[in-house]
Amino acid sequence: MIFVQAFYWLFRAALVPRACLVAENAALRQQLVCYQRKRGRPRIAGADRLFWVLLKQFWSGWKSSLVIVQPDTVCRWHRQGFRILWRWKSRRQGRPLIDAELRALIRRMSRENPLWGAPRIRAELRLLGYEIAESTVARYMVRRRGNPSPGWKTFLANHSQEIAACDFFVVPTATFRMLYCFVILSHDRRRVLHFNVTTNPTARWTAQQLTEAFPFDAAPRYLRRDNDAIYGKVFQQRIAALGIEDRPTTPGSPWQNAYVERLVGTVRRECLDHVIVLGKDHLRRVLSKFFAYYNGSRAHQGLEGDAPLGREREPPELGDVVATPVLGGLHHCYSRRAA
């Protein structure tokens, strides 16, 4: 049997052209490489598929040496390669892309105005000098799930005028006495509405501060506070009499009253940490000057660099920059003044 097979291969080598023998030898060797990679079922990589697709183009007898897969599989690989080729060739066909700046503007409008659709954005772009189709606008808009609605930041900004917050903080004096400062802050512009100092805070005294802070019809709709025992029954009755809805925070959650907590930290860092308080009247004078600077001049990041009471921009044409010291030079207010 061995002699018969040897004679067959010798006779075949003499009759078959050398090019076919080389192709057959390469095909068999390539399949051996696939079998040697891993035990069990051979793993066919992308390079193996490319080899058989190219061999199919140059050798008509490729099917006779194929063992590891079916001939139809090689044809399917060829069709897949054809699709990939034409997908690559046609990638730049179709409508030309619009400018990156205009695409970014469409996404920005869609992100900042969740209630706007493609017609509204297109109309806004036309007013800005951009002529663009509505379908193009819809293509570059931000995709959303569910009904569009403004975010929490927008919701809180629309209601911040009706929210105020209050809190106590303790200040030690030069003789180690403890003074209690009560402060009320408006949420809309981070403006300090009222403050006062006492050595013995009570619920009745705290309720009186609300009356002084909100005369007539100036009371907000909501008041944010913590769960201190000082806000007793008399204080809660005064809130109800002023038409304010009491909104205490969850116990142990100062972050729920973040604006006034941030104010207390600012007062300590920028004022009280640099002053030795001599008494109640002294603390009241120091805080009065600081809060006047805080409301009228101090720039706030949350207000885009503006002060709570608002500051007008002063161009260089108004004169030189003049510095006005606050609290003996601890801070300065800057303005322009004609020479």
C-alpha contacts under 8 A as a table, 3 or more apart, distances in Angstrom:
res1	aa1	res2	aa2	distance
1	M	4	V	5.12
1	M	5	Q	6.40
2	I	5	Q	5.25
2	I	6	A	6.18
3	F	6	A	5.03
3	F	7	F	6.05
4	V	7	F	5.13
4	V	8	Y	6.13
5	Q	8	Y	4.98
5	Q	9	W	6.30
6	A	9	W	5.33
6	A	10	L	6.15
7	F	10	L	5.06
7	F	11	F	6.00
8	Y	11	F	5.18
8	Y	12	R	6.02
9	W	12	R	4.96
9	W	13	A	6.00
10	L	13	A	5.16
10	L	14	A	6.39
11	F	14	A	5.23
11	F	15	L	6.49
12	R	15	L	5.27
12	R	16	V	5.78
13	A	16	V	5.51
13	A	17	P	7.72
13	A	18	R	7.87
13	A	21	L	7.44
14	A	17	P	7.91
16	V	20	C	6.77
16	V	21	L	6.96
17	P	20	C	5.56
17	P	21	L	6.63
18	R	21	L	5.08
18	R	22	V	6.25
19	A	22	V	5.15
19	A	23	A	6.29
20	C	23	A	5.10
20	C	24	E	6.06
20	C	59	W	7.23
20	C	61	G	7.73
21	L	24	E	5.06
21	L	25	N	5.98
22	V	25	N	5.08
22	V	26	A	6.16
23	A	26	A	5.10
23	A	27	A	6.15
23	A	55	L	7.85
23	A	59	W	7.12
24	E	27	A	5.03
24	E	28	L	6.19
24	E	62	W	7.34
24	E	65	S	6.34
25	N	28	L	5.25
25	N	29	R	6.11
26	A	29	R	5.15
26	A	30	Q	6.05
27	A	30	Q	5.20
27	A	31	Q	6.42
27	A	62	W	7.84
27	A	65	S	6.57
27	A	66	L	7.45
28	L	31	Q	5.23
28	L	32	L	6.32
28	L	65	S	6.59
28	L	66	L	7.84
29	R	32	L	5.02
29	R	33	V	6.35
30	Q	33	V	5.12
30	Q	34	C	6.52
30	Q	48	D	7.93
31	Q	34	C	5.02
31	Q	35	Y	6.35
31	Q	67	V	7.74
31	Q	68	I	7.00
32	L	35	Y	5.09
32	L	36	Q	6.22
33	V	36	Q	5.17
33	V	37	R	6.53
34	C	37	R	5.54
34	C	38	K	7.78
34	C	42	P	5.79
34	C	43	R	6.61
34	C	44	I	6.79
35	Y	38	K	6.48
35	Y	39	R	7.27
35	Y	41	R	7.85
35	Y	42	P	5.30
35	Y	43	R	7.93
36	Q	39	R	7.22
36	Q	42	P	7.97
37	R	42	P	7.09
37	R	43	R	7.44
38	K	41	R	7.45
38	K	42	P	6.20
38	K	43	R	7.20
39	R	42	P	7.08
42	P	68	I	7.87
44	I	48	D	5.95
44	I	49	R	7.12
45	A	48	D	5.28
45	A	49	R	6.63
46	G	49	R	5.18
46	G	50	L	6.27
47	A	50	L	5.04
47	A	51	F	6.20
48	D	51	F	5.09
48	D	52	W	6.52
49	R	52	W	5.36
49	R	53	V	6.20
49	R	74	V	7.24
49	R	77	W	6.64
50	L	53	V	5.10
50	L	54	L	6.17
51	F	54	L	5.33
51	F	55	L	6.04
52	W	55	L	4.89
52	W	56	K	5.97
52	W	74	V	6.64
53	V	56	K	5.20
53	V	57	Q	6.75
53	V	74	V	6.40
53	V	75	C	7.60
53	V	77	W	7.02
53	V	78	H	5.76
54	L	57	Q	5.26
54	L	58	F	6.77
55	L	58	F	5.34
55	L	59	W	5.85
55	L	62	W	6.95
56	K	59	W	5.66
56	K	60	S	6.72
56	K	62	W	6.08
57	Q	60	S	7.58
59	W	62	W	5.80
60	S	63	K	7.85
61	G	64	S	5.83
61	G	65	S	7.65
62	W	65	S	5.84
62	W	66	L	6.62
63	K	66	L	5.20
63	K	71	P	6.29
66	L	69	V	6.78
66	L	70	Q	7.33
66	L	71	P	7.31
67	V	70	Q	7.31
69	V	73	T	6.54
69	V	74	V	7.79
70	Q	73	T	5.36
70	Q	74	V	7.10
71	P	74	V	5.30
71	P	75	C	6.58
72	D	75	C	5.02
72	D	76	R	6.19
73	T	76	R	5.00
73	T	77	W	6.28
74	V	77	W	5.01
74	V	78	H	6.30
75	C	78	H	5.00
75	C	79	R	6.37
76	R	79	R	5.09
76	R	80	Q	6.25
77	W	80	Q	5.09
77	W	81	G	6.22
78	H	81	G	5.13
78	H	82	F	6.23
79	R	82	F	4.98
79	R	83	R	6.32
80	Q	83	R	5.16
80	Q	84	I	6.28
81	G	84	I	5.04
81	G	85	L	6.10
82	F	85	L	5.09
82	F	86	W	6.35
83	R	86	W	5.31
83	R	87	R	6.03
84	I	87	R	5.07
84	I	88	W	6.20
85	L	88	W	5.21
85	L	89	K	6.29
86	W	89	K	4.86
86	W	90	S	6.03
87	R	90	S	5.28
87	R	91	R	6.04
88	W	91	R	5.37
89	K	92	R	7.55
90	S	93	Q	5.35
93	Q	96	P	7.85
98	I	102	L	6.79
98	I	103	R	6.88
99	D	102	L	5.33
99	D	103	R	6.38
100	A	103	R	5.05
100	A	104	A	6.13
101	E	104	A	5.17
101	E	105	L	6.24
102	L	105	L	4.95
102	L	106	I	6.26
103	R	106	I	5.20
103	R	107	R	6.38
103	R	140	Y	6.44
104	A	107	R	5.19
104	A	108	R	6.05
105	L	108	R	4.95
105	L	109	M	6.16
106	I	109	M	5.25
106	I	110	S	6.15
106	I	121	I	7.34
106	I	137	V	6.75
106	I	140	Y	6.56
106	I	141	M	6.20
107	R	110	S	5.04
107	R	111	R	5.95
107	R	140	Y	6.42
107	R	141	M	5.25
107	R	142	V	5.79
108	R	111	R	5.08
108	R	112	E	6.00
109	M	112	E	5.21
109	M	113	N	5.83
109	M	121	I	7.02
110	S	113	N	5.32
110	S	114	P	5.94
110	S	116	W	6.73
110	S	117	G	7.75
110	S	121	I	7.55
110	S	141	M	5.75
110	S	142	V	5.93
111	R	114	P	5.99
111	R	142	V	6.43
113	N	116	W	5.60
113	N	150	P	7.78
114	P	148	P	5.46
114	P	149	S	6.03
114	P	150	P	6.30
115	L	148	P	5.84
115	L	149	S	6.58
115	L	150	P	7.74
116	W	120	R	5.80
116	W	121	I	6.58
117	G	120	R	5.49
117	G	121	I	6.35
117	G	138	A	7.95
118	A	121	I	5.19
118	A	122	R	6.00
118	A	134	E	6.05
118	A	135	S	7.73
118	A	137	V	5.77
118	A	138	A	5.29
118	A	141	M	7.68
119	P	122	R	5.09
119	P	123	A	6.14
119	P	134	E	6.23
120	R	123	A	5.15
120	R	124	E	6.27
121	I	124	E	5.03
121	I	125	L	6.15
121	I	137	V	7.36
122	R	125	L	5.03
122	R	126	R	6.22
122	R	132	I	6.98
122	R	133	A	7.39
122	R	134	E	6.06
122	R	137	V	6.57
123	A	126	R	5.14
123	A	127	L	6.48
124	E	127	L	5.21
124	E	128	L	6.50
125	L	128	L	4.93
125	L	129	G	6.37
125	L	130	Y	5.22
125	L	131	E	7.22
125	L	132	I	7.87
126	R	129	G	5.04
126	R	130	Y	4.90
126	R	131	E	5.62
126	R	132	I	7.67
127	L	130	Y	7.37
132	I	136	T	6.85
132	I	137	V	7.32
133	A	136	T	5.30
133	A	137	V	6.58
134	E	137	V	5.07
134	E	138	A	6.28
135	S	138	A	5.06
135	S	139	R	6.20
136	T	139	R	5.02
136	T	140	Y	6.66
137	V	140	Y	5.52
137	V	141	M	6.25
138	A	141	M	5.30
144	R	148	P	7.25
145	R	148	P	7.78
150	P	153	K	7.99
150	P	154	T	5.99
150	P	155	F	6.68
151	G	154	T	5.46
151	G	155	F	6.29
152	W	155	F	4.90
152	W	156	L	5.98
153	K	156	L	5.33
153	K	157	A	6.11
154	T	157	A	5.03
154	T	158	N	6.23
155	F	158	N	5.31
155	F	159	H	6.59
156	L	159	H	5.17
156	L	160	S	5.71
157	A	160	S	5.15
157	A	161	Q	7.92
157	A	188	D	7.14
158	N	161	Q	7.38
159	H	162	E	5.69
159	H	163	I	7.03
160	S	163	I	5.22
160	S	186	S	7.93
160	S	187	H	5.24
160	S	188	D	4.61
161	Q	186	S	7.32
161	Q	187	H	6.43
161	Q	188	D	4.83
161	Q	220	P	7.48
162	E	187	H	7.90
162	E	188	D	7.93
162	E	220	P	4.78
162	E	221	R	5.07
162	E	222	Y	6.18
163	I	186	S	6.43
163	I	187	H	5.70
163	I	188	D	7.52
163	I	220	P	5.85
163	I	221	R	6.29
163	I	222	Y	4.89
163	I	223	L	5.95
163	I	224	R	7.33
164	A	184	I	6.90
164	A	185	L	5.61
164	A	186	S	4.50
164	A	187	H	5.63
164	A	220	P	6.50
164	A	222	Y	6.34
164	A	223	L	4.96
164	A	224	R	6.14
165	A	184	I	5.67
165	A	185	L	5.24
165	A	186	S	6.50
165	A	187	H	7.30
165	A	223	L	5.42
165	A	224	R	4.41
165	A	225	R	5.92
165	A	257	N	7.20
165	A	259	Y	7.70
165	A	260	V	6.25
166	C	182	F	7.23
166	C	183	V	5.60
166	C	184	I	4.33
166	C	185	L	6.22
166	C	223	L	7.44
166	C	224	R	6.45
166	C	225	R	5.52
166	C	260	V	6.62
167	D	182	F	5.91
167	D	183	V	5.77
167	D	184	I	6.87
167	D	225	R	6.39
167	D	226	D	7.29
167	D	260	V	6.81
167	D	261	E	7.79
168	F	180	Y	6.50
168	F	181	C	5.54
168	F	182	F	4.62
168	F	183	V	6.55
169	F	180	Y	5.89
169	F	181	C	5.47
169	F	182	F	6.82
169	F	264	V	7.11
170	V	178	M	6.49
170	V	179	L	5.72
170	V	180	Y	4.77
170	V	181	C	6.32
171	V	178	M	5.84
171	V	179	L	5.13
171	V	180	Y	6.34
171	V	181	C	7.44
171	V	277	V	7.96
172	P	175	T	7.93
172	P	176	F	5.47
172	P	177	R	5.58
172	P	178	M	4.68
172	P	179	L	6.13
172	P	277	V	7.17
173	T	176	F	4.99
173	T	177	R	5.26
173	T	178	M	6.42
173	T	179	L	7.27
173	T	276	I	6.73
173	T	277	V	4.79
173	T	278	L	5.53
173	T	279	G	6.13
174	A	177	R	7.43
174	A	276	I	6.12
174	A	277	V	5.84
174	A	278	L	5.40
174	A	279	G	7.74
175	T	278	L	7.60
178	M	199	T	6.76
179	L	197	V	6.80
179	L	198	T	5.98
179	L	199	T	4.97
179	L	280	K	6.92
180	Y	197	V	5.65
180	Y	198	T	5.37
180	Y	199	T	5.94
180	Y	200	N	7.51
180	Y	201	P	6.99
181	C	195	F	6.96
181	C	196	N	5.74
181	C	197	V	4.47
181	C	198	T	6.57
182	F	195	F	5.40
182	F	196	N	5.45
182	F	197	V	6.36
182	F	206	T	7.83
183	V	192	V	7.31
183	V	193	L	7.75
183	V	194	H	5.83
183	V	195	F	4.29
183	V	196	N	6.80
184	I	192	V	6.05
184	I	193	L	5.57
184	I	194	H	5.27
184	I	195	F	6.33
184	I	213	A	7.84
184	I	260	V	7.80
185	L	190	R	6.28
185	L	191	R	5.69
185	L	192	V	4.56
185	L	193	L	5.55
185	L	194	H	7.37
185	L	259	Y	7.90
185	L	260	V	6.33
186	S	189	R	6.49
186	S	190	R	5.39
186	S	191	R	5.24
186	S	192	V	6.37
186	S	193	L	6.51
187	H	190	R	5.11
187	H	191	R	7.24
187	H	259	Y	7.18
188	D	191	R	7.65
189	R	303	L	7.25
189	R	308	P	4.95
189	R	309	L	7.52
190	R	259	Y	7.44
190	R	308	P	5.93
191	R	295	N	5.86
191	R	308	P	5.29
191	R	309	L	7.25
192	V	195	F	7.68
192	V	291	F	6.94
192	V	295	N	6.77
193	L	213	A	6.47
194	H	209	Q	7.85
194	H	212	E	7.91
194	H	213	A	5.46
195	F	209	Q	7.90
196	N	209	Q	7.62
196	N	284	R	7.05
197	V	280	K	6.59
197	V	283	L	7.64
197	V	284	R	6.47
198	T	201	P	6.09
198	T	280	K	7.03
199	T	280	K	7.77
201	P	205	W	6.36
201	P	206	T	6.93
201	P	230	I	7.30
202	T	205	W	5.19
202	T	206	T	6.15
202	T	230	I	5.98
203	A	206	T	5.09
203	A	207	A	6.06
203	A	230	I	5.30
203	A	231	Y	5.58
203	A	232	G	5.45
203	A	233	K	7.44
203	A	234	V	5.93
203	A	235	F	5.43
204	R	207	A	5.06
204	R	208	Q	6.29
204	R	234	V	5.96
204	R	235	F	6.42
205	W	208	Q	5.11
205	W	209	Q	6.55
206	T	209	Q	5.14
206	T	210	L	6.80
206	T	230	I	7.86
206	T	231	Y	7.52
206	T	235	F	6.63
207	A	210	L	5.28
207	A	211	T	6.75
207	A	234	V	6.83
207	A	235	F	4.70
207	A	236	Q	8.00
207	A	238	R	5.94
207	A	239	I	7.75
208	Q	211	T	5.13
208	Q	212	E	6.44
209	Q	212	E	5.09
209	Q	213	A	6.05
210	L	213	A	5.02
210	L	214	F	6.06
210	L	238	R	7.80
210	L	239	I	7.80
211	T	214	F	5.45
211	T	215	P	6.10
212	E	215	P	6.09
214	F	217	D	7.22
214	F	218	A	5.08
214	F	219	A	4.90
215	P	218	A	5.83
215	P	219	A	7.20
216	F	219	A	7.63
219	A	242	L	6.78
219	A	243	G	7.45
219	A	244	I	6.87
220	P	223	L	7.17
220	P	244	I	6.37
221	R	243	G	7.12
221	R	244	I	4.96
221	R	245	E	5.96
222	Y	244	I	5.53
222	Y	245	E	4.81
222	Y	246	D	6.11
222	Y	247	R	6.57
223	L	244	I	6.67
223	L	245	E	6.35
223	L	246	D	5.38
223	L	247	R	5.73
223	L	248	P	7.88
224	R	246	D	6.81
224	R	247	R	5.00
224	R	248	P	5.65
224	R	249	T	7.05
224	R	257	N	6.69
225	R	247	R	6.61
225	R	248	P	4.86
225	R	249	T	6.19
225	R	257	N	6.90
226	D	248	P	5.30
226	D	249	T	5.13
226	D	250	T	7.51
226	D	251	P	7.34
226	D	254	P	7.33
226	D	257	N	7.51
227	N	231	Y	7.31
227	N	248	P	6.24
227	N	249	T	6.69
227	N	250	T	7.58
227	N	251	P	6.26
228	D	231	Y	6.02
229	A	232	G	6.02
231	Y	234	V	7.75
231	Y	235	F	5.47
231	Y	236	Q	6.85
232	G	235	F	5.39
232	G	236	Q	6.34
233	K	236	Q	5.12
233	K	237	Q	6.13
234	V	237	Q	5.13
234	V	238	R	6.26
235	F	238	R	5.13
235	F	239	I	6.36
236	Q	239	I	5.08
236	Q	240	A	6.38
236	Q	246	D	7.51
237	Q	240	A	5.14
237	Q	241	A	6.18
238	R	241	A	4.98
238	R	242	L	6.28
239	I	242	L	5.28
239	I	243	G	6.51
239	I	244	I	5.34
239	I	245	E	7.07
239	I	246	D	6.87
240	A	243	G	5.15
240	A	244	I	5.68
240	A	245	E	6.85
240	A	246	D	7.83
241	A	244	I	7.57
249	T	253	S	6.67
249	T	254	P	7.44
249	T	256	Q	6.05
249	T	257	N	6.99
250	T	253	S	5.51
250	T	256	Q	7.56
253	S	256	Q	5.89
253	S	257	N	7.99
254	P	257	N	5.56
254	P	258	A	6.68
254	P	261	E	7.31
255	W	258	A	4.79
255	W	261	E	7.72
257	N	260	V	6.18
257	N	261	E	6.37
258	A	261	E	5.05
258	A	262	R	5.98
259	Y	262	R	5.15
259	Y	263	L	6.31
260	V	263	L	4.83
260	V	264	V	6.28
261	E	264	V	5.18
261	E	265	G	6.39
262	R	265	G	5.11
262	R	266	T	6.20
263	L	266	T	5.02
263	L	267	V	6.20
264	V	267	V	5.14
264	V	268	R	6.34
265	G	268	R	5.21
265	G	269	R	6.14
266	T	269	R	5.18
266	T	270	E	5.77
266	T	271	C	7.79
267	V	270	E	5.51
267	V	271	C	5.38
267	V	272	L	6.35
268	R	271	C	5.52
268	R	272	L	4.71
268	R	273	D	5.45
269	R	272	L	6.73
269	R	273	D	5.71
269	R	274	H	7.98
270	E	273	D	6.89
270	E	274	H	7.41
271	C	274	H	5.67
271	C	275	V	6.61
271	C	290	F	7.22
271	C	330	L	7.89
272	L	275	V	5.10
272	L	276	I	7.41
272	L	277	V	7.98
273	D	276	I	8.00
277	V	280	K	7.95
277	V	282	H	6.38
277	V	283	L	5.86
278	L	282	H	5.96
278	L	283	L	7.34
279	G	282	H	5.23
279	G	283	L	6.20
280	K	283	L	5.19
280	K	284	R	6.19
281	D	284	R	5.03
281	D	285	R	6.26
282	H	285	R	5.21
282	H	286	V	6.23
283	L	286	V	5.10
283	L	287	L	6.04
284	R	287	L	5.28
284	R	288	S	5.97
285	R	288	S	5.06
285	R	289	K	6.37
286	V	289	K	5.39
286	V	290	F	6.25
286	V	327	L	7.31
287	L	290	F	4.94
287	L	291	F	5.87
288	S	291	F	5.35
288	S	292	A	6.17
289	K	292	A	5.17
289	K	293	Y	6.33
289	K	326	V	7.39
289	K	327	L	6.89
290	F	293	Y	5.07
290	F	294	Y	5.95
290	F	326	V	7.62
290	F	327	L	7.27
291	F	294	Y	4.61
291	F	295	N	5.93
292	A	295	N	5.36
292	A	296	G	5.94
292	A	297	S	7.93
293	Y	296	G	5.29
293	Y	297	S	5.22
293	Y	298	R	6.10
293	Y	326	V	7.36
293	Y	333	C	7.80
294	Y	297	S	5.99
294	Y	298	R	4.95
294	Y	307	A	7.47
294	Y	308	P	7.67
295	N	298	R	6.67
295	N	307	A	6.12
295	N	308	P	5.06
295	N	309	L	5.66
296	G	307	A	5.81
296	G	308	P	6.49
296	G	309	L	5.37
296	G	310	G	6.87
296	G	311	R	7.40
297	S	307	A	5.53
297	S	311	R	7.18
297	S	333	C	6.33
298	R	306	D	7.57
298	R	307	A	5.43
298	R	308	P	8.00
298	R	333	C	7.94
299	A	303	L	7.75
299	A	305	G	4.83
299	A	306	D	4.94
299	A	307	A	4.90
300	H	303	L	5.27
300	H	304	E	6.56
300	H	305	G	4.97
300	H	306	D	5.72
300	H	307	A	5.99
300	H	308	P	7.69
301	Q	304	E	5.20
301	Q	305	G	5.17
301	Q	306	D	7.65
302	G	305	G	7.31
303	L	306	D	5.31
303	L	307	A	7.06
303	L	308	P	7.53
306	D	310	G	5.93
306	D	311	R	6.29
307	A	310	G	4.84
307	A	311	R	6.12
314	E	318	L	6.66
314	E	335	S	7.42
314	E	336	R	6.61
315	P	318	L	6.02
316	P	319	G	5.92
316	P	320	D	7.17
316	P	336	R	7.64
318	L	336	R	5.99
318	L	337	R	6.31
318	L	338	A	5.95
319	G	336	R	5.30
319	G	337	R	4.93
319	G	338	A	4.25
319	G	339	A	6.39
320	D	336	R	5.20
320	D	337	R	5.63
320	D	338	A	6.39
320	D	339	A	7.01
321	V	334	Y	6.47
321	V	335	S	5.51
321	V	336	R	4.42
321	V	337	R	6.50
322	V	334	Y	5.64
322	V	335	S	5.44
322	V	336	R	5.77
322	V	337	R	6.52
323	A	332	H	5.95
323	A	333	C	5.56
323	A	334	Y	4.62
323	A	335	S	6.69
324	T	332	H	5.31
324	T	333	C	4.96
324	T	334	Y	6.33
325	P	328	G	6.09
325	P	329	G	4.57
325	P	330	L	7.24
325	P	331	H	6.00
325	P	332	H	4.40
325	P	333	C	6.40
326	V	329	G	5.25
326	V	330	L	6.06
326	V	331	H	5.01
326	V	332	H	5.35
326	V	333	C	7.11
327	L	330	L	5.46
327	L	331	H	6.71
328	G	331	H	7.81
329	G	332	H	6.29
